[in-house]
Amino acid sequence: MACHHVSSPWPSPPLTNSLCWEMATALFTRGENGLLSDYWPKKGAKFTRRQLAPIPPQILGQMRVQEFVGYAPKPPDLKRNQIPYIHHHNEGASDFQLEPESPMMRASSPFFGVPKPYRKTEIKYSKLGVEEFDFTHYNQTKYTGLEIHIPNAYCNSMIQILFYTSLLQEAVFKHECTKEFCLSCELKFLFHMMKESKGGTCQASNFLRSFRTLREALTLGLLLDESEEDKAKLSQLIQKWNTFVLQQLHMEMLESNSAPSSGRDQPVFRSKVQELFGSRVVKTTLCKCGTQQSQETVEMVFPLHYPVKEEGKKEKEVSPNFEDFTSFGTVVESSICSEQHTHAWCDNCGKFKSAVQKIRLLRLPKVLCLSCQVDNSKHKEFIRDQQKLAKANFDVSWFPHELNACLADDLTLSVLDSTTGSPPYQLSSSGSKYELKAVVSHVTSVDGNGNLVAHILIDNEDEGGTKGVWHIFNDFVIQPIPKDKAVTFEVDWIVPCILFYVQKGVPFSQSKGTLGAIDPSVLMMERPPQNIPRSPVQFTPIQFHELPQKGALVAIDAEFVTLNQEEAEVKTDGTQSTIKPSRLSVARISCVRGWGNLEGTPFIDDYIRTQEQVCVAFRVISIASLCPNLASGGGLFDSLLWHQAW
């Protein structure tokens, strides 16, 4: 037998190379699992880890990230210390069997996962607090988010809706006063920051600090301690917050509006807030003795009442049929023009007695604010059944995007929506067409009280404001969503709280308001007498002839005090991790002229009063100078000083 030598550019390995013989032997040997790689020598292989299977969504939905580590409860169908892998099946090895799929990966799992944009996102702090946190990763839009590491920041969703309510934003920008604690003034400065910070984040610190000073808010239970944040019922809390803040803004704006006038045809409200949200209603109370009393009031929020089943009736769980369907418009009708039994004072009887109270609407509002009040399991069951019926029979959501409301001469209210199946409603002169513009929802969680999110329809200004895109605002997480997602509520994990329907023609989300020019007399306002130790350099207030013009140079210096110390923990490797950053507050502001004959002379150099306990004050600032209750205290309140420095 002749042997032919084949030339090769690569040198042949020597026959004494043991690795060469081991590799050749492995090519002709099959392993126990039918794979040749089972007998591949370790010296000719590279160690790599097997590819892990993706984490199931039900675990991600319950996971909370803390210090770059995620924590989630173990599902009952997952064994301890068991991790599934991805196995690639080799078609050539018929005797190789894949491991069965884990029950966690099946679609029939009893657990559900909350979509990522709806989850509560925790901020990962560093030595610089939130300065190194990448907010742009969660917000790729041009809209401003709000930070969450502030006490009582649960109201961020409502602040966003108030900001995009155009007429309210304009009214807030025009508001001016010198009160020590004014929500309208703080809201004005916050709105201005949100307009300037396009695509960034802002802190509502000053607004929430003024909010914490209101005794009414404390009485209503709207102020939460750190220990109460995980136990509070956010759905009920945000509805009470909305009612209280609208009333508070109305009271603060009374001074700049005209007095009310009588008459139904031309109603004039006492403030811009009432003009926008207010509805004139008449409440008629009929006592058993026949005495009837009527009172006309203004309502800005209407709670919804659902026709749930009575407590005593227990029926079998059956799927709802069309006979059980109640349109959303019918619920709105019965909630606004309600009739209920109550105890009221009767002048004829001279005591409280059982009476029937009827509420009738006199004027439709520009913004119809509906408080959903989904407080118990029966309300959730009712909404779940109505959504199933609306989807099965009309292929729409039970919560409509549009409402047609008509107020007849006899004060009868008719409300129709897209689920009624009736022909287009003919609006009369007193009728209005409403469009859903904003929704506040409560996202529940297994390990806590969840979080609040807002869905807002924002007009596209690039196209003339004619086309709107829905966005979800989850604190600093902002992204566009489909239209149907704004009215889709799977009550097992997301519950509607507040609905905002706006009349056609009323501007919304058209952010054209700007902070107007502040009255120059604020800079020349005399400061109250106070006994505060001063630095050797005295400030000279600005006179009318030297008011700063556009382009004038002003040097500003601010000094802070610490209200809460930083909370940190030491890891096992000795590094320190920040759990919660320190909370600072402005304590002193100084402004120095950079123009005119008095260049270099300060015209503002004042302390700011604080009602909160100061934890750390630096040597240049004494705690007594910030506390109005101490003998040496008496600094300017922050609203006046912010107006001066603005």
Solvent accessible surface area in square Angstrom, and as a share of the most:
residue,aa,sasa,rsa
1,M,227,1.01
2,A,80,0.62
3,C,117,0.70
4,H,161,0.72
5,H,174,0.78
6,V,126,0.72
7,S,98,0.63
8,S,71,0.46
9,P,126,0.79
10,W,197,0.69
11,P,119,0.75
12,S,100,0.65
13,P,72,0.46
14,P,84,0.53
15,L,143,0.71
16,T,128,0.74
17,N,58,0.30
18,S,66,0.43
19,L,52,0.26
20,C,51,0.31
21,W,145,0.51
22,E,69,0.31
23,M,58,0.26
24,A,40,0.31
25,T,87,0.50
26,A,4,0.03
27,L,99,0.49
28,F,179,0.74
29,T,46,0.27
30,R,138,0.50
31,G,12,0.12
32,E,163,0.73
33,N,83,0.43
34,G,6,0.06
35,L,47,0.24
36,L,75,0.37
37,S,78,0.50
38,D,69,0.36
39,Y,119,0.45
40,W,92,0.32
41,P,18,0.12
42,K,188,0.80
43,K,138,0.59
44,G,31,0.30
45,A,63,0.49
46,K,176,0.74
47,F,166,0.69
48,T,100,0.58
49,R,207,0.75
50,R,142,0.52
51,Q,111,0.49
52,L,101,0.50
53,A,21,0.16
54,P,89,0.56
55,I,99,0.50
56,P,11,0.07
57,P,83,0.52
58,Q,10,0.05
59,I,30,0.15
60,L,50,0.25
61,G,16,0.16
62,Q,25,0.11
63,M,63,0.28
64,R,101,0.37
65,V,53,0.31
66,Q,97,0.43
67,E,46,0.21
68,F,145,0.61
69,V,75,0.43
70,G,37,0.36
71,Y,127,0.48
72,A,42,0.33
73,P,71,0.45
74,K,95,0.40
75,P,10,0.06
76,P,111,0.70
77,D,59,0.31
78,L,28,0.14
79,K,145,0.62
80,R,181,0.66
81,N,151,0.78
82,Q,94,0.42
83,I,108,0.55
84,P,49,0.31
85,Y,76,0.29
86,I,62,0.31
87,H,56,0.25
88,H,146,0.65
89,H,93,0.41
90,N,73,0.37
91,E,162,0.73
92,G,70,0.67
93,A,2,0.02
94,S,107,0.69
95,D,91,0.47
96,F,35,0.15
97,Q,155,0.69
98,L,89,0.44
99,E,118,0.53
100,P,126,0.79
101,E,106,0.48
102,S,23,0.15
103,P,57,0.36
104,M,8,0.03
105,M,69,0.31
106,R,131,0.48
107,A,116,0.90
108,S,99,0.64
109,S,23,0.15
110,P,117,0.73
111,F,68,0.28
112,F,96,0.40
113,G,30,0.29
114,V,11,0.06
115,P,54,0.34
116,K,145,0.62
117,P,26,0.16
118,Y,17,0.07
119,R,60,0.22
120,K,93,0.39
121,T,30,0.17
122,E,60,0.27
123,I,10,0.05
124,K,80,0.34
125,Y,41,0.15
126,S,31,0.20
127,K,184,0.78
128,L,112,0.56
129,G,11,0.11
130,V,17,0.10
131,E,133,0.60
132,E,115,0.52
133,F,26,0.11
134,D,83,0.43
135,F,27,0.11
136,T,82,0.48
137,H,123,0.55
138,Y,59,0.22
139,N,6,0.03
140,Q,150,0.67
141,T,31,0.18
142,K,108,0.46
143,Y,36,0.14
144,T,5,0.03
145,G,0,0.00
146,L,1,0.00
147,E,12,0.05
148,I,35,0.18
149,H,44,0.20
150,I,15,0.07
151,P,24,0.15
152,N,6,0.03
153,A,13,0.10
154,Y,30,0.11
155,C,1,0.00
156,N,3,0.01
157,S,5,0.03
158,M,0,0.00
159,I,0,0.00
160,Q,4,0.02
161,I,0,0.00
162,L,1,0.01
163,F,10,0.04
164,Y,11,0.04
165,T,5,0.03
166,S,4,0.03
167,L,56,0.28
168,L,2,0.01
169,Q,2,0.01
170,E,61,0.27
171,A,10,0.08
172,V,0,0.00
173,F,9,0.04
174,K,163,0.69
175,H,13,0.06
176,E,87,0.39
177,C,22,0.13
178,T,64,0.37
179,K,91,0.39
180,E,45,0.20
181,F,43,0.18
182,C,1,0.01
183,L,1,0.01
184,S,0,0.00
185,C,0,0.00
186,E,4,0.02
187,L,0,0.00
188,K,2,0.01
189,F,12,0.05
190,L,3,0.02
191,F,0,0.00
192,H,44,0.20
193,M,80,0.36
194,M,5,0.02
195,K,38,0.16
196,E,121,0.54
197,S,32,0.20
198,K,162,0.69
199,G,17,0.16
200,G,26,0.25
201,T,32,0.19
202,C,12,0.07
203,Q,73,0.32
204,A,3,0.02
205,S,40,0.26
206,N,47,0.24
207,F,2,0.01
208,L,0,0.00
209,R,20,0.07
210,S,1,0.01
211,F,1,0.00
212,R,48,0.17
213,T,37,0.21
214,L,23,0.11
215,R,204,0.74
216,E,98,0.44
217,A,0,0.00
218,L,119,0.59
219,T,115,0.67
220,L,81,0.40
221,G,37,0.35
222,L,0,0.00
223,L,32,0.16
224,L,21,0.10
225,D,92,0.47
226,E,88,0.39
227,S,85,0.55
228,E,73,0.33
229,E,64,0.29
230,D,84,0.44
231,K,167,0.71
232,A,17,0.14
233,K,141,0.60
234,L,11,0.06
235,S,12,0.08
236,Q,68,0.30
237,L,11,0.05
238,I,0,0.00
239,Q,14,0.06
240,K,91,0.39
241,W,0,0.00
242,N,1,0.01
243,T,70,0.41
244,F,22,0.09
245,V,1,0.00
246,L,2,0.01
247,Q,81,0.36
248,Q,31,0.14
249,L,0,0.00
250,H,4,0.02
251,M,102,0.45
252,E,12,0.05
253,M,4,0.02
254,L,39,0.19
255,E,152,0.68
256,S,91,0.59
257,N,41,0.21
258,S,77,0.50
259,A,81,0.63
260,P,78,0.49
261,S,62,0.40
262,S,112,0.72
263,G,40,0.39
264,R,98,0.36
265,D,134,0.69
266,Q,143,0.64
267,P,31,0.19
268,V,70,0.40
269,F,19,0.08
270,R,107,0.39
271,S,2,0.01
272,K,104,0.44
273,V,0,0.00
274,Q,18,0.08
275,E,60,0.27
276,L,5,0.02
277,F,2,0.01
278,G,0,0.00
279,S,0,0.00
280,R,26,0.09
281,V,0,0.00
282,V,29,0.17
283,K,52,0.22
284,T,28,0.16
285,T,22,0.13
286,L,78,0.39
287,C,12,0.07
288,K,160,0.68
289,C,57,0.34
290,G,52,0.50
291,T,36,0.21
292,Q,116,0.52
293,Q,63,0.28
294,S,75,0.48
295,Q,117,0.52
296,E,92,0.41
297,T,38,0.22
298,V,53,0.31
299,E,50,0.22
300,M,18,0.08
301,V,17,0.10
302,F,11,0.05
303,P,46,0.29
304,L,3,0.01
305,H,92,0.41
306,Y,19,0.07
307,P,79,0.50
308,V,55,0.32
309,K,125,0.53
310,E,115,0.52
311,E,143,0.64
312,G,73,0.70
313,K,124,0.53
314,K,192,0.81
315,E,116,0.52
316,K,178,0.75
317,E,176,0.79
318,V,121,0.69
319,S,95,0.61
320,P,33,0.21
321,N,83,0.42
322,F,110,0.46
323,E,157,0.71
324,D,78,0.40
325,F,35,0.15
326,T,31,0.18
327,S,13,0.08
328,F,0,0.00
329,G,0,0.00
330,T,66,0.38
331,V,2,0.01
332,V,0,0.00
333,E,50,0.22
334,S,61,0.40
335,S,7,0.04
336,I,6,0.03
337,C,27,0.16
338,S,16,0.10
339,E,105,0.47
340,Q,85,0.38
341,H,155,0.69
342,T,45,0.26
343,H,133,0.60
344,A,24,0.19
345,W,122,0.43
346,C,4,0.02
347,D,101,0.53
348,N,106,0.55
349,C,45,0.27
350,G,41,0.40
351,K,113,0.48
352,F,135,0.56
353,K,52,0.22
354,S,43,0.28
355,A,5,0.04
356,V,36,0.21
357,Q,38,0.17
358,K,77,0.33
359,I,26,0.13
360,R,76,0.28
361,L,1,0.01
362,L,22,0.11
363,R,52,0.19
364,L,19,0.09
365,P,1,0.01
366,K,51,0.22
367,V,3,0.02
368,L,9,0.04
369,C,1,0.01
370,L,0,0.00
371,S,8,0.05
372,C,0,0.00
373,Q,63,0.28
374,V,7,0.04
375,D,70,0.36
376,N,72,0.37
377,S,85,0.55
378,K,63,0.27
379,H,32,0.14
380,K,62,0.26
381,E,86,0.39
382,F,20,0.08
383,I,0,0.00
384,R,76,0.28
385,D,33,0.17
386,Q,5,0.02
387,Q,33,0.15
388,K,111,0.47
389,L,10,0.05
390,A,0,0.00
391,K,127,0.54
392,A,87,0.67
393,N,73,0.37
394,F,58,0.24
395,D,101,0.53
396,V,51,0.29
397,S,33,0.21
398,W,0,0.00
399,F,1,0.00
400,P,3,0.02
401,H,39,0.17
402,E,67,0.30
403,L,2,0.01
404,N,32,0.16
405,A,4,0.03
406,C,16,0.10
407,L,5,0.03
408,A,41,0.32
409,D,134,0.70
410,D,104,0.54
411,L,37,0.18
412,T,72,0.42
413,L,12,0.06
414,S,36,0.24
415,V,5,0.03
416,L,44,0.22
417,D,12,0.06
418,S,71,0.46
419,T,0,0.00
420,T,48,0.28
421,G,62,0.59
422,S,58,0.38
423,P,107,0.68
424,P,118,0.74
425,Y,67,0.25
426,Q,155,0.69
427,L,74,0.37
428,S,60,0.39
429,S,126,0.81
430,S,49,0.31
431,G,18,0.17
432,S,19,0.12
433,K,73,0.31
434,Y,1,0.00
435,E,38,0.17
436,L,0,0.00
437,K,24,0.10
438,A,0,0.00
439,V,0,0.00
440,V,0,0.00
441,S,0,0.00
442,H,21,0.09
443,V,3,0.02
444,T,35,0.20
445,S,47,0.30
446,V,105,0.60
447,D,71,0.37
448,G,31,0.30
449,N,23,0.12
450,G,8,0.08
451,N,11,0.06
452,L,12,0.06
453,V,0,0.00
454,A,0,0.00
455,H,0,0.00
456,I,0,0.00
457,L,16,0.08
458,I,6,0.03
459,D,15,0.08
460,N,42,0.22
461,E,98,0.44
462,D,123,0.64
463,E,91,0.41
464,G,66,0.63
465,G,18,0.17
466,T,120,0.69
467,K,118,0.50
468,G,31,0.30
469,V,53,0.31
470,W,9,0.03
471,H,12,0.05
472,I,0,0.00
473,F,1,0.00
474,N,3,0.02
475,D,26,0.13
476,F,1,0.00
477,V,11,0.06
478,I,2,0.01
479,Q,69,0.31
480,P,73,0.46
481,I,19,0.10
482,P,78,0.49
483,K,122,0.52
484,D,84,0.43
485,K,99,0.42
486,A,0,0.00
487,V,3,0.02
488,T,60,0.35
489,F,2,0.01
490,E,97,0.43
491,V,4,0.02
492,D,89,0.46
493,W,23,0.08
494,I,3,0.02
495,V,4,0.02
496,P,0,0.00
497,C,0,0.00
498,I,0,0.00
499,L,1,0.00
500,F,3,0.01
501,Y,0,0.00
502,V,1,0.01
503,Q,35,0.16
504,K,103,0.44
505,G,82,0.79
506,V,24,0.14
507,P,50,0.32
508,F,7,0.03
509,S,4,0.02
510,Q,49,0.22
511,S,32,0.21
512,K,156,0.66
513,G,10,0.10
514,T,95,0.55
515,L,30,0.15
516,G,42,0.40
517,A,102,0.79
518,I,36,0.18
519,D,68,0.35
520,P,61,0.38
521,S,52,0.34
522,V,14,0.08
523,L,36,0.18
524,M,59,0.26
525,M,74,0.33
526,E,158,0.71
527,R,72,0.26
528,P,45,0.29
529,P,136,0.86
530,Q,41,0.18
531,N,109,0.56
532,I,15,0.07
533,P,92,0.58
534,R,69,0.25
535,S,43,0.28
536,P,135,0.85
537,V,94,0.54
538,Q,111,0.49
539,F,37,0.15
540,T,52,0.30
541,P,61,0.38
542,I,1,0.01
543,Q,87,0.39
544,F,148,0.62
545,H,157,0.70
546,E,30,0.13
547,L,31,0.15
548,P,48,0.30
549,Q,137,0.61
550,K,212,0.90
551,G,81,0.78
552,A,36,0.28
553,L,129,0.64
554,V,51,0.30
555,A,58,0.45
556,I,107,0.54
557,D,79,0.41
558,A,42,0.33
559,E,46,0.21
560,F,83,0.34
561,V,1,0.01
562,T,11,0.07
563,L,12,0.06
564,N,55,0.28
565,Q,103,0.46
566,E,75,0.34
567,E,81,0.36
568,A,40,0.31
569,E,67,0.30
570,V,107,0.62
571,K,74,0.31
572,T,152,0.88
573,D,105,0.54
574,G,56,0.54
575,T,72,0.42
576,Q,116,0.52
577,S,17,0.11
578,T,16,0.10
579,I,68,0.35
580,K,71,0.30
581,P,18,0.11
582,S,45,0.29
583,R,53,0.19
584,L,97,0.48
585,S,7,0.05
586,V,23,0.13
587,A,1,0.01
588,R,24,0.09
589,I,5,0.03
590,S,22,0.14
591,C,2,0.01
592,V,44,0.25
593,R,5,0.02
594,G,21,0.20
595,W,48,0.17
596,G,55,0.53
597,N,162,0.83
598,L,76,0.38
599,E,116,0.52
600,G,51,0.49
601,T,35,0.20
602,P,12,0.08
603,F,15,0.06
604,I,5,0.03
605,D,9,0.05
606,D,5,0.02
607,Y,7,0.03
608,I,1,0.01
609,R,54,0.20
610,T,13,0.07
611,Q,92,0.41
612,E,42,0.19
613,Q,163,0.72
614,V,17,0.10
615,C,61,0.37
616,V,52,0.30
617,A,31,0.24
618,F,112,0.47
619,R,246,0.90
620,V,95,0.54
621,I,5,0.02
622,S,48,0.31
623,I,83,0.42
624,A,30,0.23
625,S,1,0.01
626,L,1,0.01
627,C,32,0.19
628,P,42,0.26
629,N,128,0.66
630,L,86,0.43
631,A,105,0.82
632,S,36,0.23
633,G,11,0.11
634,G,10,0.10
635,G,0,0.00
636,L,2,0.01
637,F,38,0.16
638,D,3,0.02
639,S,1,0.00
640,L,7,0.04
641,L,0,0.00
642,W,45,0.16
643,H,10,0.05
644,Q,19,0.09
645,A,26,0.20
646,W,115,0.40
